[in-house]
């Protein structure tokens, strides 16, 4: 039986041979074609140590259901999104555990028009079929067909390559992940590269750029070589994060605002999407471009359909995902990289450094995401909401992904993690003293609930 632990809100992910095994993978593959009644499925994979075995079992299951496999080979997750949209596949799978440690693996599944398939819109059905129906291979089995898309994807990305970015001094950390497959062909020789070999052991560091420990190499490279910007990808290259010329990490949500200088300078009244954890400064900064800001839930399974629903031009998340109308409303770390480099190089012409651009976007102070291991998450969220609502009348309350309460000088969001056993809290205030005061207050309340 496919473990409950493997099924998450956005995808399937867990420790291979603990949370799920090759028999589970085979069954998942067997029932996957039924979701959209397809006769061909696109499959890509990262270079994790278990990915080849998982590929073999997944495709065995798919073919036993009478469905052909179009094999992209080793790929970034966005490369699979691109191929899905460009070639009109109704179902695709990327075998990856994204930013998780090397013992993890899983699937990111897409449906028609690159629609993310999460637990609520498909994975739940597959789980039910696995648990309740027998596997009966068909007589006329499917085949594996090689499907090359790398050059086509690089050609797509190259339209966002402006030669002026070569004026920048750039460092790139591939995190020994899948960005290594493409980045040198995309950017050429002018950046300095580190951890640039795709290796499922992740010898350089953990492939999660949100961890400070994972950013030490790129921070050192930027400082030692006096670079204009440092760029670091996660394991499957759907996310990217940036380091300024001083070696300071830039909160990824602020890059949504920075991208406005690329997307919005020659247009009016476009819609831009942010997640519920995003800084107030994004809306304030983009108001100069007459952008209409929309706020929605965390995660690609929610963000991509929402961006399409509102026909937004682009959007992003605190976790470093950036979504684009021109990329099937999906996320691409490399497309985001090119756009950000374009903006930074434009500002460099005016002798304005990246840290100065970021400072012009935000004067708020943020707690960053704080994690609390609490069993009764709903009670904890309600307790916080009730407490602060009594202290001060909220200017706005959002309740679609946990709660976000906005006050005159500060706001907070509290939400349950969809992928880990945590309650997540983030605060932002217009002064460090107020941030410290409210952070202490929240910690005190939540510690009593624990």
Secondary structure, 3 states (H helix, E strand, C coil): CCCHHHECCCCEEEEECCCECHHHHHHHHHHHHHHCCCCEEEEEECCCCCHHHHHHHHHHHHHHCCCEEEEEEECCHHHHHHHHHHCCCCCEEEECCCCCCCCEEEEEEECHHHCECCHHHCHHHHHHHHHHCCCCCCCCCCCEEECCCHHHHHHHHHCCCCHHHHHCCEEEECCCCHHHHCHHHHHCCCCEEECCCCCCCCCCCCCCCCCHHHHHHHHHHHHHHCCCEEEEECCCCCEEEEECCCCCECCCCHHHHHHHHHHCCCCCCCEEEEECCCCHHHHHHHHHHCCEEEEECCCHHHHHHHHHHHCCCEEECCCCEEEEHHHCCEECHHHHHHHHHHHHHHHHHCCCCHHHHHHHHCCCEECCCEEECCCCHHHHHHHHHHHHHHHCCCCEEECCCCEEEECCCEEEEEEECCCCCCEEEEEEECCHHHHHHHHHHHHHHHHHHC
